[in-house]
């Protein structure tokens, strides 16, 4: 399984469907969904990320805003995707509430989150230890389901494997997610080098491979009578 296939399956048929990509980053998922005929609006709080997304996916619309306060009317979209972003939101519970608000009744919300395990996580930890925020994201999802705010249509785990030419390529990848990490990369170079060397596998082509377990929830907001 891969993330795009999971998202496409959740929203099938996707052509013409209005989807909001919450925490879109530089627009990879937005571009992919638009390529399958979706009408995509991406949001992200980072100006640089949104600028990159606009270049990458010119057929999509993008807004600079937070996931906790979406500038859209109730029921604007046919679905929402939150990809590797909920744990970066200061208030993940509010972000889930907002996603439910802007999606029409019965529309699906796909939340894909990295877990605090795997070799990618181990290599990232000296740069930024996301143990607590990843747990908080999972907790927010679990609490929302337990409280009856959402019905969980699917809860699946799979592994993303990424290959990097070298440590610098990995560090550029993680710094692109959050430029604030560059200071930690500079200050903890030796520890990061050791962690990367210990975590990464080497494939037949000499590339360094890291694995990140992911958990994907397909949710629909519960209706009230």
C-alpha positions in Angstrom: 0.0 0.0 0.0 1.1 3.6 -0.6 -0.5 6.8 0.6 -1.8 8.0 -2.8 -3.5 4.7 -3.5 -5.2 4.8 -0.1 -6.4 8.4 -0.6 -7.7 7.7 -4.1 -9.5 4.6 -2.9 -11.1 6.6 0.0 -12.4 9.3 -2.4 -13.4 7.1 -5.3 -14.7 8.3 -7.7 -12.4 11.2 -7.4 -12.9 13.1 -10.7 -14.6 16.4 -10.0 -14.6 15.9 -6.2 -13.7 19.0 -4.2 -11.0 18.2 -1.7 -9.2 20.3 0.8 -5.6 19.3 1.5 -4.9 20.4 5.0 -1.2 21.0 5.7 -0.4 20.7 2.1 3.3 21.6 2.4 4.9 22.0 -1.1 1.9 20.5 -2.8 2.8 17.0 -3.7 -0.5 15.4 -2.7 -2.5 18.3 -4.1 -0.8 17.9 -7.5 -1.3 14.2 -7.4 -5.1 14.5 -6.7 -5.5 17.2 -9.3 -3.9 14.9 -11.7 -6.7 12.4 -11.1 -9.3 15.0 -11.7 -10.0 16.3 -8.2 -10.7 20.0 -7.6 -8.2 20.7 -4.9 -7.7 23.5 -2.4 -4.5 23.3 -0.3 -3.9 25.1 2.9 -0.7 25.5 4.9 0.5 28.1 7.5 3.9 28.4 5.8 4.3 31.1 3.1 7.3 29.3 1.5 5.4 26.0 1.4 2.4 27.6 -0.3 4.6 29.4 -2.8 6.2 26.1 -3.7 2.8 24.4 -3.9 1.5 27.0 -6.3 4.4 26.4 -8.6 4.0 22.7 -8.4 0.3 22.5 -8.8 -0.9 25.6 -10.7 -4.3 24.1 -11.3 -5.0 24.0 -7.6 -6.0 26.8 -5.2 -4.0 27.5 -2.1 -4.5 29.5 1.0 -2.1 30.5 3.8 -3.9 29.7 7.0 -3.9 27.4 10.0 -5.7 24.1 10.2 -7.5 25.2 13.3 -9.2 28.1 11.5 -10.1 27.3 7.9 -11.4 30.2 5.9 -14.2 28.2 4.2 -18.0 27.9 4.8 -19.5 24.8 6.3 -19.8 21.9 3.9 -17.6 23.5 1.2 -15.8 20.3 0.3 -16.5 16.7 -0.6 -13.6 15.4 1.4 -10.4 16.4 3.3 -7.0 14.9 3.5 -4.5 15.6 6.3 -1.2 14.0 5.3 1.7 13.9 7.8 0.5 17.2 9.1 -1.8 16.7 12.2 1.1 16.2 14.6 2.5 19.6 13.5 -0.7 21.4 14.4 -0.7 23.0 17.9 -4.3 21.9 18.5 -5.0 18.7 16.6 -8.5 18.4 18.1 -9.4 21.8 16.7 -8.0 20.8 13.3 -10.2 17.7 13.2 -13.2 19.7 14.2 -12.5 22.2 11.4 -12.0 19.5 8.8 -15.4 18.0 9.8 -17.0 21.5 9.6 -15.8 22.3 6.0 -16.6 18.8 4.6 -20.2 18.1 3.5 -22.2 15.5 5.5 -21.0 12.1 4.6 -17.7 13.3 3.1 -14.6 11.4 4.1 -11.6 12.8 6.0 -8.4 10.9 5.5 -5.7 11.4 8.2 -2.3 9.8 7.6 0.2 10.2 10.4 3.7 8.9 11.1 4.1 6.8 14.2 6.9 7.3 16.7 8.8 4.2 15.5 10.9 3.0 12.6 14.3 3.9 11.2 13.2 7.2 9.7 12.0 8.3 13.2 15.2 7.1 14.8 17.3 9.2 12.3 15.0 12.2 12.8 15.0 12.1 16.6 18.3 14.1 17.1 17.0 16.7 14.8 13.6 16.9 16.4 12.1 14.4 18.8 8.5 14.1 17.7 7.5 11.4 20.2 5.1 13.6 22.2 3.5 15.4 19.2 3.0 12.2 17.3 1.4 10.6 20.3 -0.8 13.7 20.8 -2.1 13.4 17.2 -3.0 9.8 17.7 -4.6 10.6 20.9 -6.7 13.4 19.4 -8.0 11.0 16.7 -8.8 8.3 19.2 -10.6 10.7 21.5 -12.7 12.1 18.7 -13.8 8.6 17.7 -14.5 7.5 21.3 -16.5 10.7 21.8 -18.7 9.9 18.8 -17.6 12.9 16.8 -16.4 10.6 14.0 -17.1 7.2 12.6 -13.9 5.3 11.7 -14.4 3.6 8.3 -10.8 2.3 8.2 -7.8 2.2 10.4 -4.7 0.8 8.6 -1.0 0.7 9.1 1.7 0.5 6.4 5.3 1.4 5.9 6.8 4.1 3.8 10.4 3.4 2.6 12.5 6.3 1.4 16.0 6.1 -0.2 18.5 8.9 0.1 21.8 9.3 -1.7 23.5 10.4 1.5 22.9 11.9 4.9 22.8 15.4 3.5 19.9 14.5 1.2 18.0 13.1 4.2 18.7 16.3 6.2 17.5 18.5 3.3 14.3 16.5 3.2 13.5 16.9 6.9 14.6 20.6 6.9 12.2 21.3 4.0 9.3 20.2 6.2 10.3 22.8 8.9 13.1 25.2 8.2 13.5 25.8 11.9 15.2 22.4 12.0 18.3 23.8 10.3 19.6 25.2 13.6 19.3 21.7 15.2 21.0 20.2 12.2 23.9 22.6 12.6 24.2 22.3 16.3 24.0 18.4 16.5 25.9 17.3 13.5 27.9 14.5 15.2 24.9 13.0 17.0 22.8 13.2 13.8 25.5 11.5 11.8 25.7 8.7 14.2 21.9 8.2 14.3 21.6 8.2 10.6 24.4 5.7 10.2 22.9 3.4 12.8 19.3 3.6 11.4 19.8 3.5 7.6 20.0 0.3 5.5 22.0 0.3 2.3 20.3 -1.0 -0.8 21.9 -2.6 -3.9 22.5 0.8 -5.5 24.3 2.2 -2.5 21.4 4.4 -1.4 20.5 4.8 2.3 17.0 3.5 3.0 14.8 4.5 6.0 11.4 3.1 6.9 8.6 5.0 8.5 5.5 3.2 9.8 2.3 5.2 9.1 -1.3 4.9 10.4 -4.1 5.9 8.2 -7.6 6.7 9.4 -10.6 7.2 7.1 -13.2 9.1 9.1 -16.6 10.6 8.5 -18.1 13.1 10.8 -21.0 11.7 12.9 -24.4 13.3 12.2 -26.6 14.5 14.9 -30.4 14.4 14.8 
